[in-house]
Amino acid sequence: MAQHYAEASGLVVPSEDGLMV
């Protein structure tokens, strides 16, 4: 879920959910 959002948002960080904001 979050990973897809991260990619779409251009934000890719190594975290549990793939998204860290």
PyMOL commands that set and color helices and strands:
alter all, ss='L'
color gray80, all
select helices_A, chain A and resi 2-9
alter helices_A, ss='H'
color red, helices_A
deselect
rebuild
show_as cartoon
